[in-house]
Amino acid sequence: MISSSFSAVVLAAGQSSRMGEDKALLLVDELPLWRRQWAVLARTGVAKILLSARPDQSWVPAGTPVVHDAQADAGPLAGIAAAMAAIRSTHLLVLAVDLPNMNGAWFTGLMKLCAPGVGAVGRHEGCFEPLAAIYPCELSGAATAALARGELSLQRFIARAGDAMRHHEITPAEVPWFANWNEPVN
C-alpha cells in the first residue's frame, strides 16, 4: 500500500476588508491568529507548514515558508493551488486564519479518512467546510484549471472532485469549531 504524507498551509492572504484590519494579526490567547493556526497544524505532525500571504503583508517574519497566490483576487482556491505546487507531500491540510476555534483533533480525524488520492472535508447542512479540510495533491491540476476558468467556488470544486474527497458530517459538538471572524465585535 502506498503511504500518505501530509503538509499544511495557513490561508492568510485575504484582504480582511470587512474586519477593517488584517485578521492574521488579531490576538487569540496573546498570539497573533496566524501563529495560533500554525501551532494547530504543527500539532498534527505534518511534514511542512506554509503560510499563504500577500507580498504586501510585511508582518510575515523572515524565514517563514510563504507561498503567494499566482492569481490575485482569486480567493482561497488560489492559495490552495499555490501551496499544492510548493510541496512534495501527497496531501495538503488547509486551515483558514479566521477560524479561531479550530483544533488539531479535527484534522487528526480527517487524516484517518484520507487515502492515496483521497482527501477529506467536513459537511454541515449540505455545505462543505473547505477551509479546514485535507486535499489530495492529485487535485492540483484541477485547481489550476478551475482558476484559469475563473471558477473560484470551493463548494463547486469539492463537488466536482467526487470520490477524491470523502465527507464527514459535522456533529453538533464540532459546529463551534467552524465559527469564523469576518467582522469586528462591537
N, CA, C and O atoms as a DFTB+ gen file, in Angstrom:
744 C
 N C O
     1  1       0.839      -1.189       0.000
     2  2       0.000       0.000       0.000
     3  2       0.884       1.254       0.000
     4  3       1.894       1.315       0.702
     5  1       0.496       2.225      -0.781
     6  2       1.212       3.495      -0.840
     7  2       0.839       4.310       0.393
     8  3      -0.341       4.447       0.716
     9  1       1.843       4.849       1.081
    10  2       1.540       5.646       2.269
    11  2       1.285       7.097       1.876
    12  3       1.719       7.561       0.822
    13  1       0.579       7.790       2.738
    14  2       0.269       9.194       2.523
    15  2       1.204      10.051       3.361
    16  3       1.620       9.650       4.448
    17  1       1.527      11.222       2.854
    18  2       2.297      12.197       3.608
    19  2       1.519      13.512       3.591
    20  3       0.803      13.814       2.636
    21  1       1.672      14.271       4.646
    22  2       0.858      15.464       4.818
    23  2       1.716      16.710       5.022
    24  3       2.676      16.699       5.793
    25  1       1.360      17.766       4.330
    26  2       1.882      19.109       4.576
    27  2       0.667      19.984       4.853
    28  3      -0.470      19.518       4.773
    29  1       0.908      21.259       5.182
    30  2      -0.212      22.118       5.558
    31  2       0.028      23.555       5.126
    32  3       1.155      23.965       4.848
    33  1      -1.064      24.306       5.077
    34  2      -0.994      25.732       4.768
    35  2      -1.997      26.491       5.629
    36  3      -3.136      26.063       5.813
    37  1      -1.547      27.623       6.150
    38  2      -2.438      28.577       6.817
    39  2      -2.788      29.620       5.768
    40  3      -1.906      30.306       5.252
    41  1      -4.068      29.742       5.453
    42  2      -4.521      30.722       4.470
    43  2      -4.710      32.070       5.155
    44  3      -5.636      32.246       5.946
    45  1      -3.826      33.024       4.847
    46  2      -3.874      34.341       5.491
    47  2      -3.763      35.482       4.480
    48  3      -3.456      36.612       4.859
    49  1      -4.009      35.199       3.200
    50  2      -3.800      36.200       2.151
    51  2      -5.019      37.059       1.861
    52  3      -4.967      37.919       0.982
    53  1      -6.108      36.846       2.575
    54  2      -7.313      37.637       2.318
    55  2      -7.117      39.106       2.652
    56  3      -6.198      39.473       3.384
    57  1      -7.985      39.935       2.112
    58  2      -7.887      41.386       2.314
    59  2      -8.438      41.842       3.661
    60  3      -8.135      42.957       4.087
    61  1      -9.229      41.027       4.341
    62  2      -9.830      41.377       5.644
    63  2     -10.624      42.679       5.568
    64  3     -10.642      43.451       6.527
    65  1     -11.274      42.925       4.445
    66  2     -11.963      44.205       4.248
    67  2     -13.124      44.408       5.222
    68  3     -13.322      45.523       5.703
    69  1     -13.885      43.375       5.521
    70  2     -14.990      43.534       6.481
    71  2     -14.482      43.723       7.904
    72  3     -15.119      44.400       8.711
    73  1     -13.342      43.128       8.207
    74  2     -12.778      43.241       9.549
    75  2     -12.172      44.624       9.765
    76  3     -12.196      45.148      10.878
    77  1     -11.632      45.211       8.711
    78  2     -11.029      46.534       8.831
    79  2      -9.572      46.509       9.263
    80  3      -8.931      47.558       9.322
    81  1      -9.047      45.354       9.558
    82  2      -7.636      45.159       9.887
    83  2      -7.280      43.725       9.531
    84  3      -8.162      42.879       9.387
    85  1      -6.011      43.455       9.392
    86  2      -5.568      42.126       8.977
    87  2      -5.939      41.101      10.048
    88  3      -5.445      41.160      11.174
    89  1      -6.821      40.153       9.682
    90  2      -7.267      39.134      10.637
    91  2      -6.111      38.288      11.163
    92  3      -6.155      37.807      12.295
    93  1      -5.098      38.110      10.358
    94  2      -3.961      37.281      10.764
    95  2      -3.280      37.812      12.010
    96  3      -2.621      37.060      12.729
    97  1      -3.434      39.107      12.272
    98  2      -2.752      39.732      13.408
    99  2      -3.637      39.890      14.642
   100  3      -3.170      40.362      15.678
   101  1      -4.898      39.505      14.545
   102  2      -5.776      39.556      15.715
   103  2      -5.237      38.601      16.774
   104  3      -4.735      37.525      16.450
   105  1      -5.343      38.994      18.026
   106  2      -4.794      38.175      19.102
   107  2      -5.816      37.182      19.649
   108  3      -6.976      37.517      19.888
   109  1      -5.354      35.970      19.837
   110  2      -6.113      34.909      20.496
   111  2      -5.161      34.295      21.502
   112  3      -4.106      33.776      21.135
   113  1      -5.534      34.355      22.771
   114  2      -4.652      33.853      23.827
   115  2      -3.252      34.455      23.698
   116  3      -2.246      33.759      23.836
   117  1      -3.210      35.746      23.433
   118  2      -1.979      36.531      23.340
   119  2      -1.087      36.167      22.163
   120  3       0.076      36.569      22.125
   121  1      -1.614      35.409      21.199
   122  2      -0.873      35.059      19.992
   123  2      -1.573      35.655      18.787
   124  3      -2.803      35.681      18.753
   125  1      -0.829      36.140      17.789
   126  2      -1.478      36.520      16.540
   127  2      -2.176      35.284      15.962
   128  3      -1.660      34.170      16.054
   129  1      -3.313      35.489      15.387
   130  2      -4.129      34.366      14.912
   131  2      -3.368      33.465      13.940
   132  3      -3.553      32.248      13.965
   133  1      -2.520      34.032      13.090
   134  2      -1.799      33.173      12.148
   135  2      -0.863      32.219      12.888
   136  3      -0.696      31.070      12.478
   137  1      -0.249      32.694      13.984
   138  2       0.644      31.816      14.763
   139  2      -0.155      30.742      15.495
   140  3       0.305      29.609      15.633
   141  1      -1.351      31.098      15.964
   142  2      -2.209      30.111      16.619
   143  2      -2.549      28.994      15.640
   144  3      -2.463      27.815      15.983
   145  1      -2.937      29.369      14.415
   146  2      -3.307      28.375      13.412
   147  2      -2.096      27.527      13.021
   148  3      -2.217      26.322      12.799
   149  1      -0.943      28.160      12.940
   150  2       0.296      27.431      12.642
   151  2       0.526      26.356      13.704
   152  3       0.863      25.217      13.378
   153  1       0.344      26.720      14.968
   154  2       0.542      25.775      16.074
   155  2      -0.465      24.627      16.010
   156  3      -0.113      23.480      16.287
   157  1      -1.716      24.927      15.646
   158  2      -2.725      23.871      15.497
   159  2      -2.250      22.855      14.462
   160  3      -2.321      21.648      14.695
   161  1      -1.773      23.338      13.334
   162  2      -1.314      22.438      12.273
   163  2      -0.043      21.697      12.680
   164  3       0.118      20.521      12.354
   165  1       0.854      22.370      13.384
   166  2       2.100      21.724      13.817
   167  2       1.818      20.527      14.714
   168  3       2.527      19.522      14.656
   169  1       0.795      20.630      15.535
   170  2       0.465      19.528      16.451
   171  2      -0.047      18.289      15.726
   172  3      -0.133      17.222      16.333
   173  1      -0.388      18.401      14.454
   174  2      -0.853      17.230      13.709
   175  2       0.300      16.379      13.197
   176  3       0.089      15.261      12.729
   177  1       1.526      16.907      13.285
   178  2       2.691      16.147      12.846
   179  2       2.958      16.233      11.349
   180  3       3.639      15.363      10.805
   181  1       2.449      17.242      10.672
   182  2       2.681      17.371       9.236
   183  2       4.162      17.579       8.940
   184  3       4.923      18.037       9.792
   185  1       4.554      17.236       7.719
   186  2       5.954      17.335       7.309
   187  2       6.398      18.779       7.125
   188  3       7.548      19.112       7.409
   189  1       5.509      19.635       6.657
   190  2       5.870      21.012       6.328
   191  2       4.633      21.884       6.489
   192  3       3.516      21.440       6.225
   193  1       4.834      23.127       6.922
   194  2       3.746      24.102       7.011
   195  2       4.155      25.341       6.231
   196  3       5.286      25.817       6.329
   197  1       3.214      25.846       5.459
   198  2       3.408      27.057       4.675
   199  2       2.418      28.113       5.132
   200  3       1.375      27.794       5.704
   201  1       2.745      29.357       4.879
   202  2       1.839      30.464       5.115
   203  2       1.478      31.054       3.763
   204  3       2.358      31.487       3.018
   205  1       0.200      31.074       3.442
   206  2      -0.273      31.727       2.228
   207  2      -0.526      33.183       2.590
   208  3      -1.444      33.491       3.350
   209  1       0.295      34.080       2.040
   210  2       0.211      35.501       2.370
   211  2       0.402      36.335       1.109
   212  3       0.940      35.863       0.108
   213  1      -0.048      37.577       1.180
   214  2       0.172      38.515       0.081
   215  2       1.587      39.105       0.191
   216  3       2.129      39.204       1.292
   217  1       2.174      39.487      -0.917
   218  2       3.505      40.111      -0.854
   219  2       3.538      41.387      -0.006
   220  3       4.586      41.725       0.545
   221  1       2.424      42.095       0.110
   222  2       2.401      43.341       0.884
   223  2       2.183      43.123       2.382
   224  3       2.132      44.096       3.134
   225  1       2.056      41.901       2.825
   226  2       1.890      41.630       4.254
   227  2       3.273      41.619       4.907
   228  3       3.886      40.567       5.091
   229  1       3.740      42.806       5.247
   230  2       5.110      42.985       5.741
   231  2       5.330      42.414       7.139
   232  3       6.470      42.347       7.598
   233  1       4.276      42.005       7.815
   234  2       4.407      41.443       9.152
   235  2       4.954      40.019       9.139
   236  3       5.351      39.509      10.186
   237  1       4.985      39.369       7.981
   238  2       5.446      37.978       7.912
   239  2       6.923      37.928       8.312
   240  3       7.757      38.573       7.677
   241  1       7.251      37.163       9.364
   242  2       8.646      37.091       9.816
   243  2       9.569      36.483       8.763
   244  3       9.188      35.552       8.053
   245  1      10.766      37.009       8.671
   246  2      11.773      36.455       7.766
   247  2      11.982      34.977       8.104
   248  3      11.983      34.590       9.272
   249  1      12.154      34.183       7.093
   250  2      12.389      32.755       7.286
   251  2      11.127      31.915       7.313
   252  3      11.207      30.687       7.285
   253  1       9.955      32.553       7.368
   254  2       8.693      31.808       7.350
   255  2       8.462      31.284       5.933
   256  3       8.521      32.057       4.977
   257  1       8.201      29.985       5.783
   258  2       7.917      29.459       4.443
   259  2       6.580      30.028       3.932
   260  3       5.518      29.730       4.480
   261  1       6.653      30.840       2.888
   262  2       5.483      31.549       2.369
   263  2       5.217      31.154       0.931
   264  3       6.141      30.918       0.152
   265  1       3.931      31.084       0.590
   266  2       3.517      30.962      -0.809
   267  2       2.613      32.154      -1.111
   268  3       1.858      32.617      -0.257
   269  1       2.711      32.633      -2.341
   270  2       1.872      33.727      -2.809
   271  2       0.963      33.193      -3.913
   272  3       1.363      32.350      -4.716
   273  1      -0.263      33.699      -3.934
   274  2      -1.203      33.299      -4.971
   275  2      -0.630      33.652      -6.340
   276  3      -0.130      34.758      -6.541
   277  1      -0.701      32.728      -7.264
   278  2      -0.256      33.001      -8.623
   279  2      -1.251      33.918      -9.327
   280  3      -0.904      34.617     -10.279
   281  1      -2.475      33.907      -8.852
   282  2      -3.535      34.725      -9.443
   283  2      -4.141      35.576      -8.331
   284  3      -4.720      35.044      -7.384
   285  1      -4.008      36.885      -8.444
   286  2      -4.520      37.793      -7.417
   287  2      -6.044      37.807      -7.388
   288  3      -6.702      37.575      -8.402
   289  1      -6.582      38.080      -6.221
   290  2      -8.030      38.214      -6.026
   291  2      -8.816      36.995      -6.496
   292  3      -9.921      37.128      -7.021
   293  1      -8.250      35.821      -6.309
   294  2      -8.914      34.587      -6.720
   295  2      -9.356      33.754      -5.526
   296  3      -9.736      32.595      -5.689
   297  1      -9.312      34.324      -4.340
   298  2      -9.825      33.654      -3.153
   299  2      -8.973      32.498      -2.681
   300  3      -7.840      32.317      -3.127
   301  1      -9.535      31.713      -1.769
   302  2      -8.777      30.627      -1.150
   303  2      -8.269      29.562      -2.122
   304  3      -7.226      28.952      -1.885
   305  1      -8.996      29.339      -3.202
   306  2      -8.544      28.320      -4.157
   307  2      -7.154      28.653      -4.691
   308  3      -6.352      27.750      -4.932
   309  1      -6.861      29.943      -4.876
   310  2      -5.537      30.343      -5.365
   311  2      -4.456      30.000      -4.344
   312  3      -3.368      29.564      -4.720
   313  1      -4.742      30.190      -3.067
   314  2      -3.781      29.835      -2.019
   315  2      -3.575      28.335      -1.925
   316  3      -2.456      27.865      -1.719
   317  1      -4.645      27.594      -2.075
   318  2      -4.557      26.130      -2.041
   319  2      -3.726      25.635      -3.217
   320  3      -2.853      24.783      -3.052
   321  1      -3.998      26.167      -4.402
   322  2      -3.244      25.750      -5.599
   323  2      -1.765      26.087      -5.448
   324  3      -0.907      25.275      -5.796
   325  1      -1.458      27.277      -4.933
   326  2      -0.056      27.677      -4.748
   327  2       0.643      26.759      -3.753
   328  3       1.794      26.375      -3.963
   329  1      -0.043      26.407      -2.675
   330  2       0.558      25.520      -1.673
   331  2       0.778      24.124      -2.241
   332  3       1.823      23.519      -2.001
   333  1      -0.184      23.607      -2.986
   334  2      -0.011      22.279      -3.594
   335  2       1.195      22.251      -4.512
   336  3       1.922      21.260      -4.561
   337  1       1.409      23.343      -5.241
   338  2       2.534      23.408      -6.175
   339  2       3.878      23.479      -5.449
   340  3       4.915      23.161      -6.031
   341  1       3.863      23.894      -4.186
   342  2       5.112      24.107      -3.439
   343  2       5.523      22.934      -2.562
   344  3       6.580      22.983      -1.933
   345  1       4.720      21.892      -2.504
   346  2       5.028      20.767      -1.611
   347  2       5.266      19.485      -2.393
   348  3       4.956      19.388      -3.580
   349  1       5.813      18.526      -1.707
   350  2       6.042      17.200      -2.298
   351  2       5.191      16.139      -1.612
   352  3       5.295      14.959      -1.945
   353  1       4.365      16.532      -0.675
   354  2       3.516      15.596       0.059
   355  2       2.345      15.132      -0.809
   356  3       2.064      15.715      -1.856
   357  1       1.676      14.085      -0.360
   358  2       0.509      13.579      -1.095
   359  2      -0.763      14.333      -0.743
   360  3      -1.716      14.341      -1.522
   361  1      -0.786      14.974       0.436
   362  2      -1.990      15.660       0.917
   363  2      -1.638      17.016       1.520
   364  3      -0.539      17.221       2.035
   365  1      -2.603      17.938       1.444
   366  2      -2.428      19.275       1.990
   367  2      -3.549      19.579       2.976
   368  3      -4.725      19.597       2.611
   369  1      -3.169      19.819       4.234
   370  2      -4.120      20.306       5.233
   371  2      -4.262      21.801       5.023
   372  3      -3.265      22.511       4.898
   373  1      -5.487      22.279       4.984
   374  2      -5.771      23.696       4.761
   375  2      -6.508      24.227       5.977
   376  3      -7.494      23.641       6.424
   377  1      -6.016      25.352       6.514
   378  2      -6.688      25.996       7.637
   379  2      -6.712      27.498       7.402
   380  3      -5.666      28.135       7.279
   381  1      -7.912      28.055       7.340
   382  2      -8.070      29.499       7.190
   383  2      -7.685      30.195       8.484
   384  3      -7.914      29.674       9.575
   385  1      -7.108      31.357       8.353
   386  2      -6.649      32.117       9.515
   387  2      -7.815      32.563      10.388
   388  3      -7.633      32.794      11.584
   389  1      -9.012      32.690       9.812
   390  2     -10.144      33.250      10.566
   391  2     -11.058      32.214      11.204
   392  3     -12.243      32.480      11.409
   393  1     -10.528      31.042      11.520
   394  2     -11.271      30.008      12.250
   395  2     -10.606      29.814      13.616
   396  3      -9.914      28.817      13.824
   397  1     -10.804      30.750      14.547
   398  2     -10.054      30.735      15.805
   399  2     -10.407      29.616      16.772
   400  3      -9.706      29.420      17.765
   401  1     -11.478      28.879      16.506
   402  2     -11.859      27.788      17.411
   403  2     -11.418      26.414      16.912
   404  3     -11.631      25.407      17.587
   405  1     -10.802      26.374      15.728
   406  2     -10.398      25.092      15.154
   407  2      -9.297      24.468      15.994
   408  3      -8.499      25.167      16.618
   409  1      -9.268      23.128      16.000
   410  2      -8.259      22.427      16.783
   411  2      -7.671      21.252      16.006
   412  3      -8.200      20.842      14.972
   413  1      -6.594      20.734      16.515
   414  2      -5.905      19.637      15.855
   415  2      -6.700      18.346      15.806
   416  3      -6.495      17.528      14.910
   417  1      -7.608      18.149      16.759
   418  2      -8.419      16.930      16.764
   419  2      -9.240      16.810      15.482
   420  3      -9.450      15.711      14.970
   421  1      -9.698      17.945      14.974
   422  2     -10.466      17.932      13.725
   423  2      -9.619      17.325      12.597
   424  3     -10.070      16.445      11.864
   425  1      -8.392      17.816      12.482
   426  2      -7.534      17.339      11.398
   427  2      -7.086      15.901      11.616
   428  3      -6.956      15.142      10.655
   429  1      -6.851      15.522      12.856
   430  2      -6.482      14.140      13.142
   431  2      -7.589      13.195      12.689
   432  3      -7.319      12.137      12.121
   433  1      -8.831      13.581      12.942
   434  2      -9.974      12.776      12.491
   435  2     -10.062      12.706      10.975
   436  3     -10.304      11.638      10.412
   437  1      -9.863      13.856      10.304
   438  2      -9.912      13.864       8.843
   439  2      -8.788      13.031       8.236
   440  3      -8.980      12.367       7.217
   441  1      -7.608      13.067       8.868
   442  2      -6.478      12.300       8.340
   443  2      -6.814      10.815       8.267
   444  3      -6.356      10.115       7.363
   445  1      -7.604      10.341       9.208
   446  2      -7.989       8.923       9.217
   447  2      -8.884       8.563       8.039
   448  3      -8.977       7.395       7.661
   449  1      -9.544       9.562       7.459
   450  2     -10.417       9.328       6.302
   451  2      -9.663       9.371       4.985
   452  3     -10.186       8.937       3.958
   453  1      -8.447       9.885       5.002
   454  2      -7.666      10.048       3.779
   455  2      -7.044       8.727       3.343
   456  3      -6.796       7.825       4.144
   457  1      -6.809       8.657       2.057
   458  2      -6.131       7.519       1.440
   459  2      -5.347       8.072       0.260
   460  3      -5.520       9.238      -0.094
   461  1      -4.496       7.274      -0.351
   462  2      -3.812       7.788      -1.535
   463  2      -4.817       8.330      -2.559
   464  3      -5.729       7.623      -2.987
   465  1      -4.630       9.591      -2.940
   466  2      -5.519      10.225      -3.910
   467  2      -6.858      10.664      -3.369
   468  3      -7.710      11.129      -4.126
   469  1      -7.062      10.524      -2.059
   470  2      -8.358      10.855      -1.456
   471  2      -8.147      11.744      -0.238
   472  3      -7.370      11.409       0.656
   473  1      -8.841      12.877      -0.208
   474  2      -8.799      13.794       0.918
   475  2     -10.087      13.731       1.706
   476  3     -10.896      12.822       1.516
   477  1     -10.281      14.702       2.598
   478  2     -11.475      14.685       3.446
   479  2     -11.891      16.107       3.795
   480  3     -11.058      17.001       3.945
   481  1     -13.199      16.291       3.919
   482  2     -13.771      17.599       4.220
   483  2     -15.022      17.404       5.073
   484  3     -15.730      16.405       4.940
   485  1     -15.277      18.357       5.935
   486  2     -16.497      18.323       6.721
   487  2     -17.659      18.887       5.926
   488  3     -17.479      19.670       4.993
   489  1     -18.860      18.469       6.318
   490  2     -20.079      18.977       5.678
   491  2     -21.104      19.224       6.759
   492  3     -21.282      18.418       7.672
   493  1     -21.778      20.358       6.638
   494  2     -22.795      20.740       7.616
   495  2     -23.971      21.367       6.873
   496  3     -23.806      22.306       6.094
   497  1     -25.148      20.834       7.130
   498  2     -26.377      21.336       6.499
   499  2     -26.228      21.441       4.988
   500  3     -26.654      22.421       4.377
   501  1     -25.614      20.411       4.388
   502  2     -25.491      20.333       2.935
   503  2     -24.363      21.136       2.322
   504  3     -24.187      21.113       1.104
   505  1     -23.587      21.851       3.139
   506  2     -22.471      22.652       2.618
   507  2     -21.151      22.129       3.156
   508  3     -21.057      21.698       4.305
   509  1     -20.138      22.173       2.313
   510  2     -18.802      21.764       2.717
   511  2     -18.148      22.857       3.555
   512  3     -18.501      24.031       3.442
   513  1     -17.208      22.471       4.382
   514  2     -16.369      23.399       5.146
   515  2     -14.958      23.288       4.556
   516  3     -14.103      22.598       5.111
   517  1     -14.722      23.964       3.439
   518  2     -13.488      23.761       2.675
   519  2     -12.250      24.425       3.237
   520  3     -11.152      24.197       2.730
   521  1     -12.393      25.249       4.281
   522  2     -11.245      25.986       4.788
   523  2     -10.639      25.362       6.042
   524  3      -9.788      25.963       6.698
   525  1     -11.080      24.173       6.361
   526  2     -10.471      23.320       7.385
   527  2     -10.628      21.901       6.857
   528  3     -11.411      21.107       7.380
   529  1      -9.869      21.603       5.814
   530  2     -10.034      20.357       5.078
   531  2      -8.668      19.821       4.666
   532  3      -7.644      20.485       4.828
   533  1      -8.680      18.607       4.130
   534  2      -7.462      17.990       3.611
   535  2      -7.712      17.636       2.148
   536  3      -8.654      16.916       1.816
   537  1      -6.848      18.157       1.288
   538  2      -6.979      17.936      -0.146
   539  2      -5.870      17.010      -0.630
   540  3      -4.714      17.161      -0.234
   541  1      -6.222      16.045      -1.491
   542  2      -5.159      15.234      -2.094
   543  2      -4.468      16.087      -3.156
   544  3      -5.131      16.808      -3.901
   545  1      -3.166      16.007      -3.227
   546  2      -2.430      16.849      -4.178
   547  2      -2.676      16.450      -5.623
   548  3      -2.293      17.183      -6.535
   549  1      -3.300      15.315      -5.851
   550  2      -3.699      14.957      -7.213
   551  2      -4.714      15.962      -7.768
   552  3      -4.927      16.018      -8.979
   553  1      -5.339      16.751      -6.893
   554  2      -6.288      17.774      -7.348
   555  2      -5.603      19.075      -7.760
   556  3      -6.277      20.042      -8.111
   557  1      -4.277      19.107      -7.721
   558  2      -3.535      20.313      -8.087
   559  2      -3.883      20.785      -9.492
   560  3      -4.162      21.968      -9.689
   561  1      -3.873      19.896     -10.461
   562  2      -4.212      20.254     -11.843
   563  2      -5.636      20.763     -11.963
   564  3      -5.898      21.715     -12.698
   565  1      -6.550      20.139     -11.250
   566  2      -7.955      20.577     -11.274
   567  2      -8.089      21.971     -10.669
   568  3      -8.891      22.778     -11.139
   569  1      -7.305      22.257      -9.622
   570  2      -7.346      23.582      -9.004
   571  2      -6.820      24.636      -9.966
   572  3      -7.411      25.707     -10.100
   573  1      -5.724      24.341     -10.628
   574  2      -5.152      25.276     -11.597
   575  2      -6.114      25.517     -12.754
   576  3      -6.273      26.650     -13.208
   577  1      -6.753      24.457     -13.229
   578  2      -7.709      24.585     -14.332
   579  2      -8.927      25.401     -13.909
   580  3      -9.409      26.236     -14.674
   581  1      -9.427      25.167     -12.698
   582  2     -10.582      25.934     -12.206
   583  2     -10.237      27.414     -12.116
   584  3     -11.045      28.264     -12.491
   585  1      -9.043      27.728     -11.623
   586  2      -8.601      29.127     -11.557
   587  2      -8.544      29.744     -12.951
   588  3      -8.972      30.881     -13.151
   589  1      -8.017      28.998     -13.904
   590  2      -7.904      29.506     -15.276
   591  2      -9.280      29.798     -15.881
   592  3      -9.426      30.717     -16.687
   593  1     -10.285      29.013     -15.488
   594  2     -11.656      29.231     -15.976
   595  2     -12.393      30.294     -15.177
   596  3     -13.503      30.686     -15.538
   597  1     -11.779      30.764     -14.086
   598  2     -12.445      31.745     -13.231
   599  2     -13.477      31.131     -12.305
   600  3     -14.331      31.832     -11.761
   601  1     -13.396      29.811     -12.125
   602  2     -14.314      29.102     -11.224
   603  2     -13.663      29.033      -9.851
   604  3     -12.841      28.155      -9.590
   605  1     -14.029      29.959      -8.975
   606  2     -13.347      30.111      -7.695
   607  2     -14.067      29.451      -6.522
   608  3     -13.529      29.415      -5.416
   609  1     -15.251      28.938      -6.739
   610  2     -16.057      28.349      -5.665
   611  2     -15.453      27.041      -5.163
   612  3     -15.305      26.081      -5.919
   613  1     -15.107      27.017      -3.882
   614  2     -14.610      25.777      -3.293
   615  2     -15.725      24.752      -3.136
   616  3     -15.462      23.550      -3.187
   617  1     -16.963      25.200      -2.946
   618  2     -18.089      24.268      -2.887
   619  2     -18.170      23.475      -4.192
   620  3     -18.287      22.250      -4.176
   621  1     -18.107      24.173      -5.304
   622  2     -18.170      23.519      -6.617
   623  2     -16.930      22.670      -6.855
   624  3     -17.023      21.567      -7.394
   625  1     -15.766      23.183      -6.454
   626  2     -14.517      22.442      -6.650
   627  2     -14.581      21.089      -5.934
   628  3     -14.223      20.062      -6.510
   629  1     -15.031      21.094      -4.695
   630  2     -15.109      19.845      -3.926
   631  2     -16.164      18.917      -4.515
   632  3     -15.944      17.710      -4.618
   633  1     -17.300      19.471      -4.900
   634  2     -18.342      18.639      -5.507
   635  2     -17.820      17.965      -6.773
   636  3     -18.095      16.788      -7.010
   637  1     -17.073      18.699      -7.580
   638  2     -16.522      18.128      -8.820
   639  2     -15.420      17.109      -8.544
   640  3     -15.144      16.254      -9.385
   641  1     -14.795      17.191      -7.385
   642  2     -13.727      16.234      -7.044
   643  2     -14.281      14.829      -6.855
   644  3     -13.540      13.851      -6.952
   645  1     -15.571      14.724      -6.587
   646  2     -16.210      13.409      -6.466
   647  2     -15.576      12.541      -5.399
   648  3     -15.434      12.957      -4.249
   649  1     -15.196      11.337      -5.782
   650  2     -14.643      10.362      -4.837
   651  2     -13.270      10.739      -4.302
   652  3     -12.759      10.074      -3.401
   653  1     -12.665      11.789      -4.836
   654  2     -11.353      12.228      -4.337
   655  2     -11.470      12.988      -3.020
   656  3     -10.458      13.300      -2.391
   657  1     -12.705      13.290      -2.597
   658  2     -12.928      13.980      -1.321
   659  2     -14.003      13.250      -0.537
   660  3     -15.175      13.266      -0.915
   661  1     -13.604      12.608       0.557
   662  2     -14.582      11.975       1.448
   663  2     -15.204      13.048       2.332
   664  3     -14.578      14.066       2.626
   665  1     -16.423      12.810       2.746
   666  2     -17.154      13.784       3.557
   667  2     -17.392      13.246       4.956
   668  3     -17.710      12.073       5.147
   669  1     -17.231      14.124       5.920
   670  2     -17.538      13.824       7.317
   671  2     -18.656      14.772       7.730
   672  3     -18.494      15.990       7.652
   673  1     -19.780      14.230       8.167
   674  2     -20.874      15.077       8.643
   675  2     -20.468      15.681       9.983
   676  3     -20.184      14.961      10.940
   677  1     -20.444      16.987      10.037
   678  2     -20.020      17.708      11.229
   679  2     -21.062      17.521      12.327
   680  3     -22.251      17.755      12.111
   681  1     -20.614      17.103      13.495
   682  2     -21.512      16.854      14.616
   683  2     -21.859      18.172      15.310
   684  3     -21.156      19.166      15.127
   685  1     -22.934      18.194      16.102
   686  2     -23.251      19.411      16.852
   687  2     -22.096      19.890      17.743
   688  3     -21.910      21.094      17.919
   689  1     -21.331      18.965      18.296
   690  2     -20.194      19.349      19.137
   691  2     -19.077      19.997      18.328
   692  3     -18.310      20.796      18.866
   693  1     -18.976      19.662      17.037
   694  2     -17.927      20.214      16.178
   695  2     -18.297      21.545      15.532
   696  3     -17.415      22.286      15.100
   697  1     -19.579      21.855      15.461
   698  2     -20.040      23.081      14.791
   699  2     -19.313      24.335      15.285
   700  3     -18.915      25.148      14.451
   701  1     -19.118      24.540      16.595
   702  2     -18.441      25.768      17.045
   703  2     -17.012      25.927      16.522
   704  3     -16.500      27.046      16.476
   705  1     -16.368      24.845      16.131
   706  2     -15.013      24.931      15.609
   707  2     -14.953      25.732      14.315
   708  3     -13.896      26.247      13.950
   709  1     -16.088      25.840      13.617
   710  2     -16.134      26.475      12.306
   711  2     -16.613      27.925      12.335
   712  3     -16.804      28.533      11.281
   713  1     -16.808      28.482      13.522
   714  2     -17.189      29.896      13.623
   715  2     -16.022      30.729      13.119
   716  3     -14.890      30.564      13.574
   717  1     -16.302      31.631      12.173
   718  2     -15.192      32.432      11.644
   719  2     -15.339      33.904      12.012
   720  3     -16.431      34.389      12.307
   721  1     -14.213      34.590      11.984
   722  2     -14.155      36.010      12.270
   723  2     -14.101      36.765      10.961
   724  3     -13.098      36.722      10.249
   725  1     -15.174      37.451      10.646
   726  2     -15.191      38.260       9.432
   727  2     -15.404      39.745       9.720
   728  3     -15.055      40.602       8.908
   729  1     -15.978      40.036      10.881
   730  2     -16.277      41.419      11.231
   731  2     -15.874      41.677      12.684
   732  3     -15.878      40.762      13.507
   733  1     -15.533      42.911      12.986
   734  2     -15.153      43.214      14.375
   735  2     -16.332      43.036      15.322
   736  3     -17.488      43.247      14.955
   737  1     -16.010      42.643      16.545
   738  2     -17.029      42.516      17.586
   739  2     -17.224      43.901      18.184
   740  3     -16.263      44.550      18.597
   741  1     -18.471      44.347      18.226
   742  2     -18.742      45.699      18.756
   743  2     -18.957      45.680      20.250
   744  3     -19.195      46.726      20.853
